[in-house]
């Protein structure tokens, strides 16, 4: 079975400590269609999310971040 994968980059304006970032990662991983995600330690305000295009889309993932109470923007498709 082929998976139609895409990647996006989210910019999180809020300053999250490691615990808050971990909680947010867990919530994002629980979103339908999310395959993987991660941060770069030197740029913790940027999150890359890999997802299955057949089950979700970039706007759903952006809304999930906003529903978590974060100031987030979609800054790019990778």
N, CA, C and O of each residue as an XYZ file, in Angstrom:
312
protein
N       0.837     -1.178      0.000
C       0.000      0.000      0.000
C       0.885      1.247      0.000
O       1.787      1.377      0.828
N       0.624      2.139     -0.915
C       1.402      3.365     -1.033
C       0.823      4.452     -0.127
O      -0.393      4.630     -0.050
N       1.704      5.167      0.550
C       1.293      6.281      1.402
C       1.715      7.570      0.713
O       2.876      7.731      0.337
N       0.771      8.480      0.552
C       1.053      9.789     -0.038
C       1.507     10.730      1.061
O       0.686     11.306      1.773
N       2.828     10.886      1.199
C       3.387     11.683      2.288
C       3.719     13.095      1.832
O       4.111     13.330      0.689
N       3.551     14.015      2.755
C       3.981     15.401      2.572
C       4.612     15.866      3.866
O       4.392     15.281      4.927
N       5.396     16.925      3.769
C       6.015     17.547      4.940
C       5.631     19.015      4.967
O       5.536     19.667      3.927
N       5.414     19.524      6.169
C       5.206     20.956      6.351
C       6.120     21.444      7.464
O       6.624     20.668      8.275
N       6.314     22.752      7.474
C       7.039     23.374      8.574
C       6.093     24.354      9.255
O       5.501     25.220      8.611
N       5.964     24.199     10.570
C       5.170     25.118     11.376
C       6.106     26.015     12.164
O       7.108     25.555     12.712
N       5.777     27.296     12.219
C       6.509     28.245     13.060
C       5.666     28.483     14.300
O       4.531     28.951     14.208
N       6.223     28.161     15.458
C       5.551     28.351     16.743
C       6.139     29.601     17.384
O       7.312     29.617     17.757
N       5.329     30.646     17.512
C       5.817     31.921     18.061
C       6.046     31.861     19.562
O       6.880     32.592     20.097
N       5.312     30.997     20.236
C       5.421     30.895     21.691
C       6.770     30.295     22.093
O       7.308     29.434     21.396
N       7.300     30.751     23.206
C       8.526     30.165     23.761
C       8.133     29.002     24.660
O       7.607     29.206     25.754
N       8.387     27.794     24.202
C       8.028     26.596     24.955
C       9.263     26.018     25.619
O      10.331     25.935     25.013
N       9.102     25.618     26.880
C      10.200     24.898     27.511
C      10.138     23.440     27.045
O       9.224     23.060     26.314
N      11.095     22.637     27.462
C      11.161     21.247     26.974
C       9.916     20.445     27.331
O       9.448     19.636     26.530
N       9.377     20.665     28.529
C       8.179     19.933     28.944
C       6.984     20.325     28.076
O       6.237     19.455     27.628
N       6.797     21.605     27.838
C       5.695     22.069     27.003
C       5.849     21.566     25.570
O       4.873     21.166     24.936
N       7.076     21.588     25.068
C       7.335     21.104     23.716
C       7.024     19.614     23.618
O       6.454     19.160     22.626
N       7.395     18.859     24.640
C       7.121     17.423     24.662
C       5.615     17.152     24.676
O       5.137     16.256     23.979
N       4.876     17.919     25.463
C       3.417     17.765     25.510
C       2.797     18.075     24.147
O       1.898     17.373     23.683
N       3.293     19.129     23.521
C       2.782     19.505     22.205
C       3.121     18.432     21.171
O       2.283     18.092     20.336
N       4.329     17.902     21.219
C       4.722     16.823     20.302
C       3.789     15.630     20.454
O       3.343     15.058     19.458
N       3.492     15.254     21.685
C       2.599     14.122     21.929
C       1.229     14.381     21.325
O       0.647     13.500     20.693
N       0.720     15.582     21.518
C      -0.586     15.928     20.962
C      -0.562     15.887     19.432
O      -1.501     15.395     18.806
N       0.501     16.398     18.840
C       0.595     16.387     17.377
C       0.746     14.964     16.846
O       0.170     14.631     15.810
N       1.503     14.128     17.532
C       1.667     12.730     17.102
C       0.336     11.978     17.140
O       0.138     11.021     16.391
N      -0.570     12.412     18.010
C      -1.875     11.769     18.121
C      -2.849     12.200     17.025
O      -3.937     11.635     16.910
N      -2.474     13.187     16.225
C      -3.347     13.648     15.147
C      -3.411     12.587     14.051
O      -2.395     11.990     13.691
N      -4.596     12.362     13.533
C      -4.779     11.416     12.437
C      -3.889     11.801     11.265
O      -3.879     12.953     10.834
N      -3.154     10.845     10.761
C      -2.342     11.054      9.577
C      -0.909     11.468      9.825
O      -0.097     11.431      8.901
N      -0.569     11.865     11.049
C       0.808     12.278     11.327
C       1.693     11.037     11.352
O       1.405     10.066     12.051
N       2.768     11.086     10.584
C       3.703      9.972     10.495
C       4.912     10.221     11.383
O       5.355      9.325     12.102
N       5.448     11.436     11.334
C       6.632     11.778     12.125
C       6.689     13.290     12.281
O       6.078     14.035     11.515
N       7.434     13.723     13.287
C       7.656     15.153     13.474
C       8.924     15.364     14.255
O       9.459     14.439     14.867
N       9.400     16.587     14.229
C      10.607     16.874     14.982
C      10.976     18.339     14.958
O      10.466     19.133     14.167
N      11.881     18.662     15.856
C      12.451     19.999     15.992
C      13.952     19.884     15.797
O      14.523     18.802     15.927
N      14.571     20.977     15.491
C      16.023     21.069     15.531
C      16.351     21.830     16.799
O      15.766     22.884     17.046
N      17.254     21.337     17.596
C      17.571     21.950     18.893
C      17.928     23.429     18.789
O      17.602     24.206     19.686
N      18.593     23.826     17.707
C      18.986     25.231     17.583
C      17.841     26.119     17.088
O      17.945     27.345     17.125
N      16.752     25.503     16.627
C      15.585     26.257     16.154
C      14.305     25.617     16.695
O      13.508     25.080     15.926
N      14.108     25.671     18.005
C      12.969     24.976     18.605
C      11.612     25.578     18.245
O      10.578     24.983     18.548
N      11.601     26.739     17.609
C      10.340     27.357     17.206
C       9.834     26.812     15.865
O       8.735     27.158     15.431
N      10.627     25.967     15.215
C      10.230     25.372     13.943
C       9.983     23.880     14.119
O      10.828     23.160     14.652
N       8.832     23.426     13.673
C       8.483     22.007     13.759
C       8.218     21.492     12.349
O       7.454     22.089     11.592
N       8.847     20.396     12.012
C       8.581     19.731     10.737
C       7.652     18.556     11.019
O       7.895     17.749     11.916
N       6.582     18.480     10.231
C       5.591     17.420     10.405
C       5.451     16.673      9.080
O       5.167     17.269      8.041
N       5.652     15.374      9.137
C       5.422     14.513      7.981
C       4.060     13.855      8.180
O       3.766     13.328      9.253
N       3.233     13.891      7.137
C       1.875     13.378      7.296
C       1.391     12.688      6.023
O       1.957     12.859      4.943
N       0.337     11.914      6.183
C      -0.302     11.197      5.089
C      -1.372     12.115      4.490
O      -2.357     12.442      5.152
N      -1.173     12.526      3.242
C      -2.113     13.443      2.576
C      -3.493     12.838      2.377
O      -4.463     13.569      2.179
N      -3.595     11.527      2.424
C      -4.894     10.890      2.230
C      -5.773     10.967      3.473
O      -6.979     10.734      3.393
N      -5.177     11.293      4.625
C      -5.953     11.291      5.866
C      -5.994     12.631      6.582
O      -6.795     12.808      7.499
N      -5.152     13.580      6.187
C      -5.176     14.914      6.793
C      -4.548     15.900      5.819
O      -4.121     15.524      4.727
N      -4.497     17.156      6.223
C      -3.873     18.172      5.377
C      -3.182     19.214      6.247
O      -3.303     19.197      7.472
N      -2.465     20.110      5.606
C      -1.671     21.096      6.341
C      -2.536     21.999      7.215
O      -2.124     22.374      8.313
N      -3.716     22.347      6.747
C      -4.590     23.219      7.536
C      -5.073     22.522      8.806
O      -5.153     23.152      9.861
N      -5.394     21.243      8.719
C      -5.794     20.500      9.922
C      -4.679     20.494     10.956
O      -4.936     20.628     12.153
N      -3.444     20.338     10.497
C      -2.311     20.307     11.420
C      -2.059     21.686     12.022
O      -1.718     21.794     13.200
N      -2.224     22.733     11.228
C      -2.103     24.092     11.753
C      -3.181     24.346     12.799
O      -2.895     24.903     13.859
N      -4.417     23.943     12.510
C      -5.504     24.121     13.479
C      -5.242     23.342     14.760
O      -5.596     23.804     15.845
N      -4.630     22.175     14.653
C      -4.305     21.386     15.851
C      -3.340     22.152     16.743
O      -3.480     22.140     17.966
N      -2.364     22.819     16.138
C      -1.416     23.624     16.917
C      -2.138     24.792     17.580
O      -1.904     25.091     18.751
N      -3.006     25.440     16.834
C      -3.754     26.579     17.386
C      -4.722     26.126     18.476
O      -4.908     26.823     19.473
N      -5.337     24.959     18.285
C      -6.236     24.414     19.312
C      -5.490     24.097     20.600
O      -6.085     24.063     21.677
N      -4.199     23.868     20.486
C      -3.349     23.628     21.661
C      -3.060     24.943     22.386
O      -2.434     24.947     23.446
N      -3.517     26.061     21.811
C      -3.323     27.365     22.424
C      -2.066     28.079     21.979
O      -1.639     29.047     22.609
N      -1.468     27.608     20.893
C      -0.211     28.194     20.428
C      -0.440     29.175     19.285
O      -1.403     29.058     18.526
N       0.454     30.131     19.181
C       0.486     31.031     18.025
C       1.342     30.340     16.975
O       2.568     30.302     17.086
N       0.695     29.800     15.963
C       1.406     29.010     14.959
C       1.069     29.501     13.562
O      -0.029     29.990     13.299
N       2.046     29.359     12.672
C       1.865     29.700     11.262
C       2.459     28.591     10.414
O       3.464     27.978     10.773
N       1.826     28.353      9.300
C       2.370     27.434      8.306
C       3.375     28.228      7.482
O       3.002     29.182      6.799
N       4.644     27.841      7.543
C       5.671     28.610      6.838
C       6.199     27.907      5.601
O       6.992     28.483      4.857
N       5.781     26.696      5.371
C       6.243     26.064      4.148
C       5.879     24.609      4.025
O       5.696     23.883      5.002
N       5.782     24.219      2.766
C       5.633     22.814      2.421
C       7.018     22.361      1.993
O       7.701     23.065      1.250
N       7.427     21.213      2.448
C       8.769     20.720      2.119
C       8.692     19.630      1.070
O       9.721     19.090      0.663
